[in-house]
Amino acid sequence: MDTSDSVIKFNDDGICDHCTTFDSNIATYWDNTDNFAALEKLTQKIKKSSRNKDYDCIIGMSGGIDSSYLLHIAKRVMGLNPLVFHVDGGWNSQEAVNNIEKLVDKLDVDLYTEVINWSEMRDLQLAFFKASVPHIDTPQDHAFFATMYKFAEKYNIKYILTGANFSTEGIRNPIEWMYYQSDSVQLKDIHKKFGSVKLNSFPITSIIRHKIWLPYFKRIQVVRPLNYVNYNKQTAINFLTKEYGWMPYPQKHFESRFTRFYEGYWLPKKFGFDTRKVQFSSLILTKQMTREEALRLLSFPPLSDDIIKQELEFVSKKLQISLTELNAYLLSENKSYKDYKSQQNIYNLGAKAMKFLGIELGGKR
């Protein structure tokens, strides 16, 4: 990490606060080794909550490495019967579709796919482009969270398993790079200012709903089983490839065509934010990568010029705008989440409370 995170701080030894926060908030509680006792305890809680139900839990699956390996752990190691839940926001890569199908078929689990209204998704994504904020991936992520929570509540499924983990995500993206995707106030404000299509069916959630109402009143819990196993990214990729015919991606999150464009080109080009710095930092701290190897990879751009050209043409065609219009958004004055209405104060207060109570561990935001 470097000063592309504008609020980064270094101590007298030249160590940044991302690393010191990881050491104090995560490393002391977690060491990336198997904790089968904790995993078994979680398994029994999930099974107890799902007696006489068709499914033990929901697993949101994108086809990426984390959610794919999580499905394997849930089915083969924990012995659960999960419902695989996929939200199609219109940007699936063919590799992602193939990976989901391969695991679902071989593990013999049910797949439920929710397709988001494309007209509304397109209009909302264009609104974020026009708002000129870094976090233009928010509509896709917001739809994913909102839809999965809504489904769990409707069918009274008490556990949602997520592939989020400390091993590959111990360092978080700075808030100025990727603002909270679940902030419905900001999402609605940006759409009100720049959108043109009514969001009649687009799924919307809120911080109060998924942090208070669902966990404490409806007893729906989000849990992270990968924190209880020795989760090494490359080992997991090799295993999934051999066992399931799973296809790896050039970079984390590239299972979505939009996210590949967004993280591989738009963020570094328009804002100077390279998410590989966050991803590699997590792998360095968990001893899965050397700093020298990370710096070597960072000396090359995320995407080649040929791929960038293809992606620009694909995204403009998908959004039904010209390349000229898309490039105009690229060159427009940069804004941030601070330029629009938000619930940041609630997020800050909630984060402090959960960390104080030991409910949630996490790196710096």
N, C-alpha and C positions, 0 to 999 in steps of 0.2 A: 504494500500500500504506500501511496505517496501523496503529494499535495494536490492531486486531482480530487481528493477528499479535502474540501476547503477548511474543515474544522479539525483535521488530524492534529494530534499533539505528540511530541516526542519528549522522552525523559532525558536525563543527563547522560545516559548510556546510548542514546540514539534509538531507543526502542519505542515504537509507536503505541498509542493507546488501544489500537485493535488487538495487538499482541498481549499487552498487559491485562486487558479486559478478558481475553480468552484464558490467560493463566489463572486469573482470580475467580472468574465466574463459571468456567467450564472445566478446565483441566483438573481442578481439585476434586471434582465430583465424578469425572468420567475419564477413562484411560483407553478407550477403544479395544477392550477385551471382552470376551464373552461373559455375560452375567446371566447364566441360565436360571438362577433362582428368581431373579427379578422378572425374567421373561415368562417363566412358568406361572408366577403369581399373577401377572397381567393376563396370561392365557386363561386362567381359571376364572378371573373376574369377568372376562368377556363372555366365556361360555355360560357362566351363571346368569348373566343378564339376558341371554338369548334363548333360554329354555323355551321349547314349544314354538320357536320362530323359524322361518325358512332360512334365515342367514344370521351368522354370528355378528357380522360387522360389515361396514362399507370400506372399500379401498378405492380412493380416487386414483385413476391411472391415466398417465399421459403417454406412456410408451417409452419414457426416459429411463435412465439407469436406476434412479432411486426407487421410483414406484414399481418398476419391474422386479427388482430384487426383493422389495418388500412383499410383493405378492407371493414370491417363492417362499420366503420365510413364514408368512402367515399360513400358507397351505401345507407346506412340507415339514416345517419345523414346529410351528405352534399347533398344527392340526385343526385349524379353523375352517369354517365354510363361509368365505367372504362373498359378498356381492361386489363385483368389479364395476365401478361407476366411471363412466367417461363422458366428458362434456365436449361436444364438437362445436367449437366457435367459428368454424369455417376455414381454419388454417392448418389442419393436420397434414403432416408430411406422409408420403406413402410408407416410409420406413417406420414411422410411429404406428400407423394402422397395422402393418405387418407384424410388428413386435407385440402389439396387444393381442392380436388374433392367435399368434403362436403360443403365448403363455396361457391364454384362456383355454385354448383347445387342449394343450398337453396337461394342464392342471385340472381340467374338467370343472371349471367354475362358470357361473353365469355372468354375462356381461349386459349391463344396461347403459345405453347411450342416449344422452339428452342433447338434442340439436337446438342451438340457439337461433332465434329468428335472425336471418342474415341481414335483412334491411335495417333492423334496429342496431345490430352489432356494427355494421358498416358505418352507419350515421354517427354512432358514439365514438368509434375509432377515428373517424375524420374530425370530430369535434376536438379530440385530444391532440391531433396533429395541428389543428388551427390554434389551439391554446398554447402551443409551442413549449410544452413542458417535457421534461425527460421521460416521465413515466407513461408513455403512450401504450404500454402493454396492460395498463390497468383494466380496460373493459374485458379483456380475455380472462384475466385472473379473477376479477370480481364475479364474473358469471360462473366460473368454476366453483368458487367458494359458496356463493349464494345458492346455487342449484343443489349442491351436495348436502348442505345443511337442511334445506327445505325438504329434500327427499328423506333424510334421516328422521326428521321430525314427523313427517306424514306417516311413515311406516314404523315409527317407534323403535328405530334401531339405535342402540345406546352408545355404540363405539364407532368412531371414524378413525381408520388407520391412515397415517400420512407418512410419506417417505422422507419428510424433513428430518435432518439428523445433524449431529455435531461433527461427524467425521469429514464430511465434504462441505458443510455449511457453518462451520464454527465462526467464521468471519462473515459478517453481514454487509450487504450493500449499504453505503451511507444513505441517509434519508433523502439527501438532495439528489441522489441518483435515482432511487426508486422509492417514491413515497408510498405510504400504506395503501394497498390496493383495495382494502375493505372500507375505505372512507366514503360512505354514500353521500355525504354532504358535498364533498369536492366533486365527486362524479356527477351529481345532479347540477351543480353550479356550472361546471364546464359544459355540460350538455345544454343547459338553459341558454348559455351565452353563444354557443357555436353550433348546436344541433338543429335539425329541421324535421326529424321524424319523431313522433311520440313513442315513448318506451312503454308500450302497452303490455308486452310479455317479457321484456328483458328482466332477468332475475336480479333483485337488489337486496343486499343485506346491510347490516350496520354493526358498528363496534359494540353497541349495547346488546344487540341481539345475539351475536355469536360469542361474546366474552362473558355475558351475564345471564341473559334469558335462557339460552339453550343449555349451558353447562350446569347452572345452579337451580333452574326451575324445571327444565325438561330432562335433566340428568344425561345429556348427550356429551360424551367426552371425546376429545381428539387426542390420540396417543401416538408415540413415535417408537415403534419396536426396534428400528435400526439402531437406536442408542443402546440397546441391550445385547447387541451382537458385535463380533469383530468385523466391522464393515470397512473393507478396503476396496476402493473404487475399481482399481485395475483387476484385482482378483475377482470381484463381482462381475465385471465385464467379461472376463475370460470364462467364468463359470456359465453365465447366461448364454454366451455364444455357443459353447460346447453342448450344454444341456438342452437348450430350447431353440437354437438357431437364431438367436437374437442378434440384431444388427446394431453396432455402435454408431455414435454420432461424432462429428469432428469436435464438438464442444458441448458442454452442459447446457441444457435447455433448447438445443437445436432440433428437438423433435417437432417443434412448431415452426412452420414456415415464417410466421410473423415474428416470432421471438428471434429466429436466426437473423432476419433482416434488422430487427431492432437492436439486438445486442452485438451483432457482428458488424453492423455498418452505422446505423443511425446514431446511437449513443456516442461512440467514439468520434464520429465525424462532426456532429453538431455540437456536442457538449464536452468532448474530451474525456468521457467516462468509459473505461475499458473494464468490463465486468470480469475479465480473466484475472485481473489483479486480485479481486476478492476470492475467486474460485481457487486460484493457485495458492493464495495465502492460507486458506483453510487446509489444503493438502500439505503445505510445508509444515504447519504447526502440528499436524497429525502424522508427520513423518512418512508421507506418501510421495513426496516430491522434494527435490533439493531446490534451494533458492537459485542456484546457478542454472538449473534446467528451466525454471520458471522465467528467468530473465532472458534466456535464449529464445524461448517460445514467444515472449512478448516483443522480441525484436522483429517479429514478422506480424503483419496485419492479420486480424481474425479471418477475413475473407479476401480472396484474390480479386483482381480487377474484373476478370471475366465473370466470376460469380456475382459480384456486386452489380454489374450491368444486368445480368439475368434477374437478380432479385428486385432491382428497381422497376424493371419492366413488368415482372409478375405482380408486385404489390400495387403499382399504379393501375394495372388492368383489373386486378381483383377489387380494388376500391372504386373502380369506374371513374378515374380521374386521369388527366394527362400527365406525362412525365414533367412537363413544365410546371404544372400545379404542385406536384410532389416536391420538386426542387425548390419551389417558392417557399414551401413550408420549411425546408431544410435551411434556407437562407434567412428566414424571418428572425426577428429579435428573440433571443432565448428568454424564457420565463421559468418560474419554479412553482412548486406547490404553494408557496407563500403568496403568490399573486391571485389566489382564488380562495373561496370559502373552504374551511376545513374543520375537522374535529381534532386537530393536533393536540390541543390541551388535554382532551380526554385520553388520547393515546399515551401521552407523557405521564399523566397521573396514574393510569392503569398499569403501565409498565413498571413504574416505581413501586406501586403497591404489590404487584405480583413478585417482583424480585425481592422485596423486603420480606414477604411471607414465604419465600422459597418455592413458590408455585411454578415459576418459569425461570429457567436459566437461559442466558443468551448473550451474544456478543454485542459490541457497540453498534448503535444505529445513529 
